[in-house]
């Protein structure tokens, strides 16, 4: 199986493969390659983000949806509201992106995109003008 890695062409799945499952309140992500993914940014619906320092090669991580945050714009902030969390009980994830900013397998960066169509998650390509390259300073949560 060949998958798409933005900015680095196509590679066999054993080099940069990804496993993805979505539950009601969590995502399960598997780095199928032998190489670590460093500086990982996960994005729900193009707005809610979670940054991870690393997903090791062959590692599976379970990420709770309520850990994803939307930074409130400065002009709308108050002392009580600086961030908004994704609430899987009242919100619906329809798009999910995985950005890997540092991987020895693919070079510069990789991007995996999934969308929910008629209740089924499918792997595909996100339109390139939708999201700029994420911030280089990923942090572990």
Secondary structure as the mmCIF struct_conf table of DSSP 4:
data_model
#
loop_
_struct_conf.conf_type_id
_struct_conf.id
_struct_conf.beg_label_comp_id
_struct_conf.beg_label_asym_id
_struct_conf.beg_label_seq_id
_struct_conf.end_label_comp_id
_struct_conf.end_label_asym_id
_struct_conf.end_label_seq_id
STRN STRN1 UNK A 2 UNK A 5
TURN_TY1_P TURN_TY1_P1 UNK A 6 UNK A 8
STRN STRN2 UNK A 9 UNK A 12
HELX_RH_AL_P HELX_RH_AL_P1 UNK A 13 UNK A 16
STRN STRN3 UNK A 18 UNK A 22
BEND BEND1 UNK A 24 UNK A 25
STRN STRN4 UNK A 26 UNK A 31
BEND BEND2 UNK A 33 UNK A 35
HELX_LH_PP_P HELX_LH_PP_P1 UNK A 36 UNK A 36
STRN STRN5 UNK A 37 UNK A 44
TURN_TY1_P TURN_TY1_P2 UNK A 45 UNK A 47
STRN STRN6 UNK A 48 UNK A 55
TURN_TY1_P TURN_TY1_P3 UNK A 57 UNK A 58
STRN STRN7 UNK A 60 UNK A 64
HELX_RH_3T_P HELX_RH_3T_P1 UNK A 65 UNK A 67
STRN STRN8 UNK A 69 UNK A 71
HELX_LH_PP_P HELX_LH_PP_P2 UNK A 72 UNK A 73
HELX_RH_3T_P HELX_RH_3T_P2 UNK A 74 UNK A 76
BEND BEND3 UNK A 79 UNK A 80
BEND BEND4 UNK A 82 UNK A 82
STRN STRN9 UNK A 83 UNK A 85
TURN_TY1_P TURN_TY1_P4 UNK A 88 UNK A 90
STRN STRN10 UNK A 95 UNK A 102
STRN STRN11 UNK A 103 UNK A 103
TURN_TY1_P TURN_TY1_P5 UNK A 104 UNK A 106
STRN STRN12 UNK A 107 UNK A 107
BEND BEND5 UNK A 108 UNK A 108
STRN STRN13 UNK A 110 UNK A 117
TURN_TY1_P TURN_TY1_P6 UNK A 118 UNK A 119
STRN STRN14 UNK A 120 UNK A 124
TURN_TY1_P TURN_TY1_P7 UNK A 128 UNK A 129
BEND BEND6 UNK A 130 UNK A 130
HELX_LH_PP_P HELX_LH_PP_P3 UNK A 132 UNK A 135
BEND BEND7 UNK A 136 UNK A 136
#
